[in-house]
Amino acid sequence: MDVALMSMAFSQARVKQDVSIALMKKTMDQVETEGAALQKLMESTQVEQIAQPHLGSHIDVKL
């Protein structure tokens, strides 16, 4: 087997792996950011519900 060809194949595999890891890290950071925003939104909703408990407790349905 050709040593140069093997070297190129291993190099390409390494690049693919590095790109995959970088993309996964970026995705994890984005999910963490979105999770923090969702948590903040949920906390603010709970505060509103405590301040105005009558909102959302009744559904007015007319046929």
PDBQT receptor file of N, H, CA, C and O in Angstrom, charges set to zero:
ATOM      1  N   MET A   1       0.850  -1.178   0.000  1.00  0.00    +0.000 N 
ATOM      2  CA  MET A   1       0.000   0.000   0.000  1.00  0.00    +0.000 C 
ATOM      3  C   MET A   1       0.893   1.239   0.000  1.00  0.00    +0.000 C 
ATOM      4  O   MET A   1       1.972   1.248   0.594  1.00  0.00    +0.000 OA
ATOM      5  N   ASP A   2       0.430   2.253  -0.662  1.00  0.00    +0.000 N 
ATOM      6  H   ASP A   2      -0.446   2.245  -1.144  1.00  0.00    +0.000 HD
ATOM      7  CA  ASP A   2       1.180   3.493  -0.819  1.00  0.00    +0.000 C 
ATOM      8  C   ASP A   2       1.112   4.300   0.486  1.00  0.00    +0.000 C 
ATOM      9  O   ASP A   2       0.027   4.563   1.003  1.00  0.00    +0.000 OA
ATOM     10  N   VAL A   3       2.271   4.685   1.007  1.00  0.00    +0.000 N 
ATOM     11  H   VAL A   3       3.153   4.471   0.587  1.00  0.00    +0.000 HD
ATOM     12  CA  VAL A   3       2.360   5.419   2.268  1.00  0.00    +0.000 C 
ATOM     13  C   VAL A   3       1.754   6.816   2.126  1.00  0.00    +0.000 C 
ATOM     14  O   VAL A   3       1.078   7.296   3.035  1.00  0.00    +0.000 OA
ATOM     15  N   ALA A   4       1.994   7.458   1.000  1.00  0.00    +0.000 N 
ATOM     16  H   ALA A   4       2.544   7.068   0.261  1.00  0.00    +0.000 HD
ATOM     17  CA  ALA A   4       1.456   8.807   0.784  1.00  0.00    +0.000 C 
ATOM     18  C   ALA A   4      -0.071   8.772   0.740  1.00  0.00    +0.000 C 
ATOM     19  O   ALA A   4      -0.730   9.661   1.278  1.00  0.00    +0.000 OA
ATOM     20  N   LEU A   5      -0.633   7.744   0.100  1.00  0.00    +0.000 N 
ATOM     21  H   LEU A   5      -0.097   7.022  -0.337  1.00  0.00    +0.000 HD
ATOM     22  CA  LEU A   5      -2.079   7.614   0.009  1.00  0.00    +0.000 C 
ATOM     23  C   LEU A   5      -2.695   7.376   1.395  1.00  0.00    +0.000 C 
ATOM     24  O   LEU A   5      -3.737   7.945   1.722  1.00  0.00    +0.000 OA
ATOM     25  N   MET A   6      -2.053   6.545   2.191  1.00  0.00    +0.000 N 
ATOM     26  H   MET A   6      -1.206   6.083   1.926  1.00  0.00    +0.000 HD
ATOM     27  CA  MET A   6      -2.529   6.307   3.558  1.00  0.00    +0.000 C 
ATOM     28  C   MET A   6      -2.455   7.568   4.395  1.00  0.00    +0.000 C 
ATOM     29  O   MET A   6      -3.356   7.857   5.181  1.00  0.00    +0.000 OA
ATOM     30  N   SER A   7      -1.380   8.314   4.222  1.00  0.00    +0.000 N 
ATOM     31  H   SER A   7      -0.648   8.079   3.583  1.00  0.00    +0.000 HD
ATOM     32  CA  SER A   7      -1.206   9.560   4.967  1.00  0.00    +0.000 C 
ATOM     33  C   SER A   7      -2.317  10.552   4.631  1.00  0.00    +0.000 C 
ATOM     34  O   SER A   7      -2.855  11.210   5.521  1.00  0.00    +0.000 OA
ATOM     35  N   MET A   8      -2.657  10.659   3.350  1.00  0.00    +0.000 N 
ATOM     36  H   MET A   8      -2.220  10.124   2.627  1.00  0.00    +0.000 HD
ATOM     37  CA  MET A   8      -3.722  11.567   2.929  1.00  0.00    +0.000 C 
ATOM     38  C   MET A   8      -5.077  11.110   3.474  1.00  0.00    +0.000 C 
ATOM     39  O   MET A   8      -5.884  11.935   3.902  1.00  0.00    +0.000 OA
ATOM     40  N   ALA A   9      -5.322   9.816   3.458  1.00  0.00    +0.000 N 
ATOM     41  H   ALA A   9      -4.667   9.146   3.110  1.00  0.00    +0.000 HD
ATOM     42  CA  ALA A   9      -6.589   9.288   3.954  1.00  0.00    +0.000 C 
ATOM     43  C   ALA A   9      -6.738   9.569   5.452  1.00  0.00    +0.000 C 
ATOM     44  O   ALA A   9      -7.802   9.989   5.904  1.00  0.00    +0.000 OA
ATOM     45  N   PHE A  10      -5.675   9.338   6.213  1.00  0.00    +0.000 N 
ATOM     46  H   PHE A  10      -4.810   8.996   5.845  1.00  0.00    +0.000 HD
ATOM     47  CA  PHE A  10      -5.723   9.615   7.654  1.00  0.00    +0.000 C 
ATOM     48  C   PHE A  10      -5.892  11.106   7.925  1.00  0.00    +0.000 C 
ATOM     49  O   PHE A  10      -6.603  11.494   8.851  1.00  0.00    +0.000 OA
ATOM     50  N   SER A  11      -5.248  11.932   7.128  1.00  0.00    +0.000 N 
ATOM     51  H   SER A  11      -4.670  11.616   6.375  1.00  0.00    +0.000 HD
ATOM     52  CA  SER A  11      -5.365  13.376   7.293  1.00  0.00    +0.000 C 
ATOM     53  C   SER A  11      -6.799  13.836   7.034  1.00  0.00    +0.000 C 
ATOM     54  O   SER A  11      -7.331  14.658   7.779  1.00  0.00    +0.000 OA
ATOM     55  N   GLN A  12      -7.418  13.311   5.988  1.00  0.00    +0.000 N 
ATOM     56  H   GLN A  12      -6.985  12.643   5.383  1.00  0.00    +0.000 HD
ATOM     57  CA  GLN A  12      -8.796  13.674   5.670  1.00  0.00    +0.000 C 
ATOM     58  C   GLN A  12      -9.750  13.207   6.771  1.00  0.00    +0.000 C 
ATOM     59  O   GLN A  12     -10.687  13.916   7.138  1.00  0.00    +0.000 OA
ATOM     60  N   ALA A  13      -9.500  12.018   7.286  1.00  0.00    +0.000 N 
ATOM     61  H   ALA A  13      -8.739  11.442   6.988  1.00  0.00    +0.000 HD
ATOM     62  CA  ALA A  13     -10.342  11.507   8.372  1.00  0.00    +0.000 C 
ATOM     63  C   ALA A  13     -10.214  12.398   9.607  1.00  0.00    +0.000 C 
ATOM     64  O   ALA A  13     -11.198  12.663  10.298  1.00  0.00    +0.000 OA
ATOM     65  N   ARG A  14      -9.002  12.851   9.872  1.00  0.00    +0.000 N 
ATOM     66  H   ARG A  14      -8.203  12.635   9.311  1.00  0.00    +0.000 HD
ATOM     67  CA  ARG A  14      -8.765  13.716  11.026  1.00  0.00    +0.000 C 
ATOM     68  C   ARG A  14      -9.496  15.054  10.869  1.00  0.00    +0.000 C 
ATOM     69  O   ARG A  14     -10.080  15.568  11.824  1.00  0.00    +0.000 OA
ATOM     70  N   VAL A  15      -9.455  15.607   9.658  1.00  0.00    +0.000 N 
ATOM     71  H   VAL A  15      -8.981  15.190   8.883  1.00  0.00    +0.000 HD
ATOM     72  CA  VAL A  15     -10.143  16.874   9.395  1.00  0.00    +0.000 C 
ATOM     73  C   VAL A  15     -11.654  16.701   9.585  1.00  0.00    +0.000 C 
ATOM     74  O   VAL A  15     -12.305  17.546  10.200  1.00  0.00    +0.000 OA
ATOM     75  N   LYS A  16     -12.206  15.608   9.058  1.00  0.00    +0.000 N 
ATOM     76  H   LYS A  16     -11.677  14.922   8.558  1.00  0.00    +0.000 HD
ATOM     77  CA  LYS A  16     -13.634  15.352   9.227  1.00  0.00    +0.000 C 
ATOM     78  C   LYS A  16     -13.994  15.244  10.702  1.00  0.00    +0.000 C 
ATOM     79  O   LYS A  16     -15.016  15.775  11.136  1.00  0.00    +0.000 OA
ATOM     80  N   GLN A  17     -13.168  14.565  11.460  1.00  0.00    +0.000 N 
ATOM     81  H   GLN A  17     -12.338  14.133  11.107  1.00  0.00    +0.000 HD
ATOM     82  CA  GLN A  17     -13.426  14.403  12.893  1.00  0.00    +0.000 C 
ATOM     83  C   GLN A  17     -13.344  15.752  13.608  1.00  0.00    +0.000 C 
ATOM     84  O   GLN A  17     -14.181  16.049  14.462  1.00  0.00    +0.000 OA
ATOM     85  N   ASP A  18     -12.357  16.563  13.273  1.00  0.00    +0.000 N 
ATOM     86  H   ASP A  18     -11.677  16.322  12.580  1.00  0.00    +0.000 HD
ATOM     87  CA  ASP A  18     -12.219  17.884  13.899  1.00  0.00    +0.000 C 
ATOM     88  C   ASP A  18     -13.419  18.779  13.589  1.00  0.00    +0.000 C 
ATOM     89  O   ASP A  18     -13.906  19.495  14.464  1.00  0.00    +0.000 OA
ATOM     90  N   VAL A  19     -13.892  18.737  12.350  1.00  0.00    +0.000 N 
ATOM     91  H   VAL A  19     -13.496  18.155  11.639  1.00  0.00    +0.000 HD
ATOM     92  CA  VAL A  19     -15.055  19.535  11.965  1.00  0.00    +0.000 C 
ATOM     93  C   VAL A  19     -16.297  19.049  12.712  1.00  0.00    +0.000 C 
ATOM     94  O   VAL A  19     -17.100  19.855  13.183  1.00  0.00    +0.000 OA
ATOM     95  N   SER A  20     -16.447  17.755  12.816  1.00  0.00    +0.000 N 
ATOM     96  H   SER A  20     -15.795  17.100  12.434  1.00  0.00    +0.000 HD
ATOM     97  CA  SER A  20     -17.592  17.189  13.528  1.00  0.00    +0.000 C 
ATOM     98  C   SER A  20     -17.595  17.609  14.989  1.00  0.00    +0.000 C 
ATOM     99  O   SER A  20     -18.641  17.976  15.524  1.00  0.00    +0.000 OA
ATOM    100  N   ILE A  21     -16.457  17.560  15.630  1.00  0.00    +0.000 N 
ATOM    101  H   ILE A  21     -15.608  17.262  15.195  1.00  0.00    +0.000 HD
ATOM    102  CA  ILE A  21     -16.359  17.957  17.041  1.00  0.00    +0.000 C 
ATOM    103  C   ILE A  21     -16.637  19.447  17.208  1.00  0.00    +0.000 C 
ATOM    104  O   ILE A  21     -17.326  19.847  18.146  1.00  0.00    +0.000 OA
ATOM    105  N   ALA A  22     -16.108  20.267  16.310  1.00  0.00    +0.000 N 
ATOM    106  H   ALA A  22     -15.548  19.942  15.548  1.00  0.00    +0.000 HD
ATOM    107  CA  ALA A  22     -16.338  21.711  16.393  1.00  0.00    +0.000 C 
ATOM    108  C   ALA A  22     -17.818  22.032  16.214  1.00  0.00    +0.000 C 
ATOM    109  O   ALA A  22     -18.362  22.887  16.912  1.00  0.00    +0.000 OA
ATOM    110  N   LEU A  23     -18.467  21.344  15.278  1.00  0.00    +0.000 N 
ATOM    111  H   LEU A  23     -18.026  20.649  14.710  1.00  0.00    +0.000 HD
ATOM    112  CA  LEU A  23     -19.892  21.568  15.057  1.00  0.00    +0.000 C 
ATOM    113  C   LEU A  23     -20.703  21.132  16.267  1.00  0.00    +0.000 C 
ATOM    114  O   LEU A  23     -21.660  21.807  16.647  1.00  0.00    +0.000 OA
ATOM    115  N   MET A  24     -20.334  20.019  16.872  1.00  0.00    +0.000 N 
ATOM    116  H   MET A  24     -19.556  19.471  16.564  1.00  0.00    +0.000 HD
ATOM    117  CA  MET A  24     -21.040  19.534  18.054  1.00  0.00    +0.000 C 
ATOM    118  C   MET A  24     -20.885  20.520  19.213  1.00  0.00    +0.000 C 
ATOM    119  O   MET A  24     -21.851  20.778  19.931  1.00  0.00    +0.000 OA
ATOM    120  N   LYS A  25     -19.693  21.070  19.407  1.00  0.00    +0.000 N 
ATOM    121  H   LYS A  25     -18.907  20.861  18.824  1.00  0.00    +0.000 HD
ATOM    122  CA  LYS A  25     -19.480  22.049  20.477  1.00  0.00    +0.000 C 
ATOM    123  C   LYS A  25     -20.318  23.304  20.251  1.00  0.00    +0.000 C 
ATOM    124  O   LYS A  25     -20.894  23.856  21.188  1.00  0.00    +0.000 OA
ATOM    125  N   LYS A  26     -20.378  23.747  18.996  1.00  0.00    +0.000 N 
ATOM    126  H   LYS A  26     -19.910  23.299  18.234  1.00  0.00    +0.000 HD
ATOM    127  CA  LYS A  26     -21.159  24.940  18.681  1.00  0.00    +0.000 C 
ATOM    128  C   LYS A  26     -22.650  24.683  18.941  1.00  0.00    +0.000 C 
ATOM    129  O   LYS A  26     -23.350  25.541  19.479  1.00  0.00    +0.000 OA
ATOM    130  N   THR A  27     -23.119  23.511  18.560  1.00  0.00    +0.000 N 
ATOM    131  H   THR A  27     -22.551  22.814  18.123  1.00  0.00    +0.000 HD
ATOM    132  CA  THR A  27     -24.515  23.148  18.796  1.00  0.00    +0.000 C 
ATOM    133  C   THR A  27     -24.815  23.074  20.287  1.00  0.00    +0.000 C 
ATOM    134  O   THR A  27     -25.865  23.540  20.729  1.00  0.00    +0.000 OA
ATOM    135  N   MET A  28     -23.916  22.500  21.059  1.00  0.00    +0.000 N 
ATOM    136  H   MET A  28     -23.063  22.121  20.699  1.00  0.00    +0.000 HD
ATOM    137  CA  MET A  28     -24.117  22.406  22.508  1.00  0.00    +0.000 C 
ATOM    138  C   MET A  28     -24.172  23.784  23.142  1.00  0.00    +0.000 C 
ATOM    139  O   MET A  28     -24.980  24.020  24.041  1.00  0.00    +0.000 OA
ATOM    140  N   ASP A  29     -23.320  24.700  22.686  1.00  0.00    +0.000 N 
ATOM    141  H   ASP A  29     -22.664  24.509  21.957  1.00  0.00    +0.000 HD
ATOM    142  CA  ASP A  29     -23.348  26.069  23.207  1.00  0.00    +0.000 C 
ATOM    143  C   ASP A  29     -24.677  26.747  22.887  1.00  0.00    +0.000 C 
ATOM    144  O   ASP A  29     -25.243  27.447  23.727  1.00  0.00    +0.000 OA
ATOM    145  N   GLN A  30     -25.171  26.535  21.665  1.00  0.00    +0.000 N 
ATOM    146  H   GLN A  30     -24.711  25.966  20.983  1.00  0.00    +0.000 HD
ATOM    147  CA  GLN A  30     -26.439  27.136  21.273  1.00  0.00    +0.000 C 
ATOM    148  C   GLN A  30     -27.587  26.570  22.100  1.00  0.00    +0.000 C 
ATOM    149  O   GLN A  30     -28.465  27.318  22.533  1.00  0.00    +0.000 OA
ATOM    150  N   VAL A  31     -27.590  25.266  22.322  1.00  0.00    +0.000 N 
ATOM    151  H   VAL A  31     -26.878  24.659  21.971  1.00  0.00    +0.000 HD
ATOM    152  CA  VAL A  31     -28.644  24.646  23.130  1.00  0.00    +0.000 C 
ATOM    153  C   VAL A  31     -28.592  25.164  24.563  1.00  0.00    +0.000 C 
ATOM    154  O   VAL A  31     -29.633  25.394  25.179  1.00  0.00    +0.000 OA
ATOM    155  N   GLU A  32     -27.402  25.347  25.087  1.00  0.00    +0.000 N 
ATOM    156  H   GLU A  32     -26.557  25.160  24.586  1.00  0.00    +0.000 HD
ATOM    157  CA  GLU A  32     -27.265  25.881  26.449  1.00  0.00    +0.000 C 
ATOM    158  C   GLU A  32     -27.829  27.295  26.536  1.00  0.00    +0.000 C 
ATOM    159  O   GLU A  32     -28.511  27.633  27.503  1.00  0.00    +0.000 OA
ATOM    160  N   THR A  33     -27.549  28.117  25.536  1.00  0.00    +0.000 N 
ATOM    161  H   THR A  33     -26.995  27.842  24.751  1.00  0.00    +0.000 HD
ATOM    162  CA  THR A  33     -28.056  29.489  25.499  1.00  0.00    +0.000 C 
ATOM    163  C   THR A  33     -29.579  29.502  25.411  1.00  0.00    +0.000 C 
ATOM    164  O   THR A  33     -30.245  30.261  26.116  1.00  0.00    +0.000 OA
ATOM    165  N   GLU A  34     -30.127  28.648  24.535  1.00  0.00    +0.000 N 
ATOM    166  H   GLU A  34     -29.587  28.031  23.963  1.00  0.00    +0.000 HD
ATOM    167  CA  GLU A  34     -31.579  28.586  24.393  1.00  0.00    +0.000 C 
ATOM    168  C   GLU A  34     -32.234  28.060  25.670  1.00  0.00    +0.000 C 
ATOM    169  O   GLU A  34     -33.319  28.507  26.042  1.00  0.00    +0.000 OA
ATOM    170  N   GLY A  35     -31.587  27.126  26.332  1.00  0.00    +0.000 N 
ATOM    171  H   GLY A  35     -30.705  26.763  26.030  1.00  0.00    +0.000 HD
ATOM    172  CA  GLY A  35     -32.117  26.597  27.586  1.00  0.00    +0.000 C 
ATOM    173  C   GLY A  35     -32.172  27.665  28.663  1.00  0.00    +0.000 C 
ATOM    174  O   GLY A  35     -33.141  27.750  29.418  1.00  0.00    +0.000 OA
ATOM    175  N   ALA A  36     -31.128  28.480  28.731  1.00  0.00    +0.000 N 
ATOM    176  H   ALA A  36     -30.340  28.411  28.119  1.00  0.00    +0.000 HD
ATOM    177  CA  ALA A  36     -31.108  29.562  29.723  1.00  0.00    +0.000 C 
ATOM    178  C   ALA A  36     -32.207  30.575  29.424  1.00  0.00    +0.000 C 
ATOM    179  O   ALA A  36     -32.855  31.079  30.341  1.00  0.00    +0.000 OA
ATOM    180  N   ALA A  37     -32.421  30.877  28.140  1.00  0.00    +0.000 N 
ATOM    181  H   ALA A  37     -31.895  30.468  27.394  1.00  0.00    +0.000 HD
ATOM    182  CA  ALA A  37     -33.481  31.824  27.771  1.00  0.00    +0.000 C 
ATOM    183  C   ALA A  37     -34.852  31.247  28.109  1.00  0.00    +0.000 C 
ATOM    184  O   ALA A  37     -35.729  31.968  28.584  1.00  0.00    +0.000 OA
ATOM    185  N   LEU A  38     -35.040  29.959  27.869  1.00  0.00    +0.000 N 
ATOM    186  H   LEU A  38     -34.328  29.372  27.483  1.00  0.00    +0.000 HD
ATOM    187  CA  LEU A  38     -36.314  29.314  28.182  1.00  0.00    +0.000 C 
ATOM    188  C   LEU A  38     -36.563  29.306  29.689  1.00  0.00    +0.000 C 
ATOM    189  O   LEU A  38     -37.686  29.534  30.139  1.00  0.00    +0.000 OA
ATOM    190  N   GLN A  39     -35.527  29.047  30.454  1.00  0.00    +0.000 N 
ATOM    191  H   GLN A  39     -34.615  28.862  30.088  1.00  0.00    +0.000 HD
ATOM    192  CA  GLN A  39     -35.659  29.040  31.906  1.00  0.00    +0.000 C 
ATOM    193  C   GLN A  39     -36.035  30.432  32.409  1.00  0.00    +0.000 C 
ATOM    194  O   GLN A  39     -36.881  30.570  33.293  1.00  0.00    +0.000 OA
ATOM    195  N   LYS A  40     -35.409  31.456  31.848  1.00  0.00    +0.000 N 
ATOM    196  H   LYS A  40     -34.722  31.344  31.130  1.00  0.00    +0.000 HD
ATOM    197  CA  LYS A  40     -35.722  32.832  32.241  1.00  0.00    +0.000 C 
ATOM    198  C   LYS A  40     -37.166  33.177  31.895  1.00  0.00    +0.000 C 
ATOM    199  O   LYS A  40     -37.855  33.838  32.672  1.00  0.00    +0.000 OA
ATOM    200  N   LEU A  41     -37.623  32.727  30.722  1.00  0.00    +0.000 N 
ATOM    201  H   LEU A  41     -37.064  32.191  30.091  1.00  0.00    +0.000 HD
ATOM    202  CA  LEU A  41     -39.006  32.976  30.314  1.00  0.00    +0.000 C 
ATOM    203  C   LEU A  41     -39.989  32.275  31.244  1.00  0.00    +0.000 C 
ATOM    204  O   LEU A  41     -41.012  32.850  31.616  1.00  0.00    +0.000 OA
ATOM    205  N   MET A  42     -39.684  31.047  31.616  1.00  0.00    +0.000 N 
ATOM    206  H   MET A  42     -38.853  30.580  31.314  1.00  0.00    +0.000 HD
ATOM    207  CA  MET A  42     -40.566  30.305  32.507  1.00  0.00    +0.000 C 
ATOM    208  C   MET A  42     -40.631  30.955  33.884  1.00  0.00    +0.000 C 
ATOM    209  O   MET A  42     -41.698  31.010  34.495  1.00  0.00    +0.000 OA
ATOM    210  N   GLU A  43     -39.502  31.443  34.374  1.00  0.00    +0.000 N 
ATOM    211  H   GLU A  43     -38.635  31.397  33.879  1.00  0.00    +0.000 HD
ATOM    212  CA  GLU A  43     -39.487  32.118  35.671  1.00  0.00    +0.000 C 
ATOM    213  C   GLU A  43     -40.315  33.395  35.633  1.00  0.00    +0.000 C 
ATOM    214  O   GLU A  43     -41.028  33.693  36.591  1.00  0.00    +0.000 OA
ATOM    215  N   SER A  44     -40.232  34.155  34.541  1.00  0.00    +0.000 N 
ATOM    216  H   SER A  44     -39.652  33.913  33.763  1.00  0.00    +0.000 HD
ATOM    217  CA  SER A  44     -41.011  35.392  34.446  1.00  0.00    +0.000 C 
ATOM    218  C   SER A  44     -42.498  35.081  34.342  1.00  0.00    +0.000 C 
ATOM    219  O   SER A  44     -43.324  35.839  34.850  1.00  0.00    +0.000 OA
ATOM    220  N   THR A  45     -42.847  33.982  33.692  1.00  0.00    +0.000 N 
ATOM    221  H   THR A  45     -42.175  33.367  33.278  1.00  0.00    +0.000 HD
ATOM    222  CA  THR A  45     -44.251  33.586  33.594  1.00  0.00    +0.000 C 
ATOM    223  C   THR A  45     -44.797  33.204  34.952  1.00  0.00    +0.000 C 
ATOM    224  O   THR A  45     -45.941  33.529  35.270  1.00  0.00    +0.000 OA
ATOM    225  N   GLN A  46     -44.006  32.523  35.757  1.00  0.00    +0.000 N 
ATOM    226  H   GLN A  46     -43.077  32.259  35.499  1.00  0.00    +0.000 HD
ATOM    227  CA  GLN A  46     -44.446  32.137  37.087  1.00  0.00    +0.000 C 
ATOM    228  C   GLN A  46     -44.685  33.363  37.954  1.00  0.00    +0.000 C 
ATOM    229  O   GLN A  46     -45.630  33.390  38.743  1.00  0.00    +0.000 OA
ATOM    230  N   VAL A  47     -43.852  34.363  37.818  1.00  0.00    +0.000 N 
ATOM    231  H   VAL A  47     -43.084  34.341  37.177  1.00  0.00    +0.000 HD
ATOM    232  CA  VAL A  47     -44.020  35.594  38.590  1.00  0.00    +0.000 C 
ATOM    233  C   VAL A  47     -45.313  36.285  38.180  1.00  0.00    +0.000 C 
ATOM    234  O   VAL A  47     -46.043  36.779  39.039  1.00  0.00    +0.000 OA
ATOM    235  N   GLU A  48     -45.610  36.329  36.881  1.00  0.00    +0.000 N 
ATOM    236  H   GLU A  48     -45.017  35.927  36.183  1.00  0.00    +0.000 HD
ATOM    237  CA  GLU A  48     -46.861  36.939  36.420  1.00  0.00    +0.000 C 
ATOM    238  C   GLU A  48     -48.062  36.171  36.943  1.00  0.00    +0.000 C 
ATOM    239  O   GLU A  48     -49.055  36.779  37.342  1.00  0.00    +0.000 OA
ATOM    240  N   GLN A  49     -47.992  34.865  36.947  1.00  0.00    +0.000 N 
ATOM    241  H   GLN A  49     -47.185  34.370  36.623  1.00  0.00    +0.000 HD
ATOM    242  CA  GLN A  49     -49.101  34.030  37.423  1.00  0.00    +0.000 C 
ATOM    243  C   GLN A  49     -49.349  34.280  38.909  1.00  0.00    +0.000 C 
ATOM    244  O   GLN A  49     -50.497  34.315  39.351  1.00  0.00    +0.000 OA
ATOM    245  N   ILE A  50     -48.285  34.452  39.672  1.00  0.00    +0.000 N 
ATOM    246  H   ILE A  50     -47.352  34.424  39.313  1.00  0.00    +0.000 HD
ATOM    247  CA  ILE A  50     -48.444  34.715  41.101  1.00  0.00    +0.000 C 
ATOM    248  C   ILE A  50     -49.053  36.104  41.312  1.00  0.00    +0.000 C 
ATOM    249  O   ILE A  50     -49.885  36.286  42.201  1.00  0.00    +0.000 OA
ATOM    250  N   ALA A  51     -48.647  37.072  40.511  1.00  0.00    +0.000 N 
ATOM    251  H   ALA A  51     -47.971  36.925  39.789  1.00  0.00    +0.000 HD
ATOM    252  CA  ALA A  51     -49.147  38.434  40.660  1.00  0.00    +0.000 C 
ATOM    253  C   ALA A  51     -50.604  38.559  40.218  1.00  0.00    +0.000 C 
ATOM    254  O   ALA A  51     -51.353  39.361  40.775  1.00  0.00    +0.000 OA
ATOM    255  N   GLN A  52     -51.013  37.766  39.213  1.00  0.00    +0.000 N 
ATOM    256  H   GLN A  52     -50.405  37.114  38.760  1.00  0.00    +0.000 HD
ATOM    257  CA  GLN A  52     -52.377  37.825  38.702  1.00  0.00    +0.000 C 
ATOM    258  C   GLN A  52     -52.930  36.399  38.559  1.00  0.00    +0.000 C 
ATOM    259  O   GLN A  52     -53.033  35.884  37.445  1.00  0.00    +0.000 OA
ATOM    260  N   PRO A  53     -53.281  35.769  39.674  1.00  0.00    +0.000 N 
ATOM    261  CA  PRO A  53     -53.691  34.365  39.621  1.00  0.00    +0.000 C 
ATOM    262  C   PRO A  53     -55.021  34.127  38.905  1.00  0.00    +0.000 C 
ATOM    263  O   PRO A  53     -55.300  32.997  38.502  1.00  0.00    +0.000 OA
ATOM    264  N   HIS A  54     -55.843  35.159  38.738  1.00  0.00    +0.000 N 
ATOM    265  H   HIS A  54     -55.616  36.077  39.065  1.00  0.00    +0.000 HD
ATOM    266  CA  HIS A  54     -57.139  34.989  38.095  1.00  0.00    +0.000 C 
ATOM    267  C   HIS A  54     -57.024  34.830  36.579  1.00  0.00    +0.000 C 
ATOM    268  O   HIS A  54     -57.944  34.315  35.943  1.00  0.00    +0.000 OA
ATOM    269  N   LEU A  55     -55.915  35.263  35.999  1.00  0.00    +0.000 N 
ATOM    270  H   LEU A  55     -55.168  35.681  36.516  1.00  0.00    +0.000 HD
ATOM    271  CA  LEU A  55     -55.757  35.170  34.547  1.00  0.00    +0.000 C 
ATOM    272  C   LEU A  55     -55.502  33.729  34.128  1.00  0.00    +0.000 C 
ATOM    273  O   LEU A  55     -54.655  33.040  34.698  1.00  0.00    +0.000 OA
ATOM    274  N   GLY A  56     -56.238  33.293  33.138  1.00  0.00    +0.000 N 
ATOM    275  H   GLY A  56     -56.926  33.852  32.675  1.00  0.00    +0.000 HD
ATOM    276  CA  GLY A  56     -56.036  31.970  32.590  1.00  0.00    +0.000 C 
ATOM    277  C   GLY A  56     -56.735  30.857  33.337  1.00  0.00    +0.000 C 
ATOM    278  O   GLY A  56     -56.565  29.688  32.992  1.00  0.00    +0.000 OA
ATOM    279  N   SER A  57     -57.509  31.183  34.341  1.00  0.00    +0.000 N 
ATOM    280  H   SER A  57     -57.647  32.133  34.621  1.00  0.00    +0.000 HD
ATOM    281  CA  SER A  57     -58.158  30.131  35.123  1.00  0.00    +0.000 C 
ATOM    282  C   SER A  57     -59.554  29.802  34.595  1.00  0.00    +0.000 C 
ATOM    283  O   SER A  57     -60.119  28.773  34.964  1.00  0.00    +0.000 OA
ATOM    284  N   HIS A  58     -60.126  30.663  33.731  1.00  0.00    +0.000 N 
ATOM    285  H   HIS A  58     -59.667  31.499  33.431  1.00  0.00    +0.000 HD
ATOM    286  CA  HIS A  58     -61.467  30.442  33.198  1.00  0.00    +0.000 C 
ATOM    287  C   HIS A  58     -61.413  30.540  31.668  1.00  0.00    +0.000 C 
ATOM    288  O   HIS A  58     -60.690  31.361  31.103  1.00  0.00    +0.000 OA
ATOM    289  N   ILE A  59     -62.197  29.682  31.021  1.00  0.00    +0.000 N 
ATOM    290  H   ILE A  59     -62.785  29.016  31.480  1.00  0.00    +0.000 HD
ATOM    291  CA  ILE A  59     -62.297  29.709  29.569  1.00  0.00    +0.000 C 
ATOM    292  C   ILE A  59     -63.738  30.075  29.215  1.00  0.00    +0.000 C 
ATOM    293  O   ILE A  59     -64.673  29.408  29.657  1.00  0.00    +0.000 OA
ATOM    294  N   ASP A  60     -63.917  31.113  28.435  1.00  0.00    +0.000 N 
ATOM    295  H   ASP A  60     -63.157  31.655  28.076  1.00  0.00    +0.000 HD
ATOM    296  CA  ASP A  60     -65.247  31.558  28.020  1.00  0.00    +0.000 C 
ATOM    297  C   ASP A  60     -65.517  30.974  26.629  1.00  0.00    +0.000 C 
ATOM    298  O   ASP A  60     -64.924  31.398  25.637  1.00  0.00    +0.000 OA
ATOM    299  N   VAL A  61     -66.406  30.013  26.581  1.00  0.00    +0.000 N 
ATOM    300  H   VAL A  61     -66.888  29.668  27.387  1.00  0.00    +0.000 HD
ATOM    301  CA  VAL A  61     -66.721  29.354  25.305  1.00  0.00    +0.000 C 
ATOM    302  C   VAL A  61     -68.169  29.661  24.946  1.00  0.00    +0.000 C 
ATOM    303  O   VAL A  61     -69.086  29.374  25.715  1.00  0.00    +0.000 OA
ATOM    304  N   LYS A  62     -68.364  30.249  23.767  1.00  0.00    +0.000 N 
ATOM    305  H   LYS A  62     -67.619  30.482  23.142  1.00  0.00    +0.000 HD
ATOM    306  CA  LYS A  62     -69.715  30.548  23.276  1.00  0.00    +0.000 C 
ATOM    307  C   LYS A  62     -69.915  29.799  21.975  1.00  0.00    +0.000 C 
ATOM    308  O   LYS A  62     -69.047  29.779  21.102  1.00  0.00    +0.000 OA
ATOM    309  N   LEU A  63     -71.099  29.175  21.867  1.00  0.00    +0.000 N 
ATOM    310  H   LEU A  63     -71.804  29.191  22.576  1.00  0.00    +0.000 HD
ATOM    311  CA  LEU A  63     -71.420  28.432  20.643  1.00  0.00    +0.000 C 
ATOM    312  C   LEU A  63     -72.437  29.168  19.822  1.00  0.00    +0.000 C 
ATOM    313  O   LEU A  63     -72.829  28.694  18.756  1.00  0.00    +0.000 OA
TER     314      LEU A  63
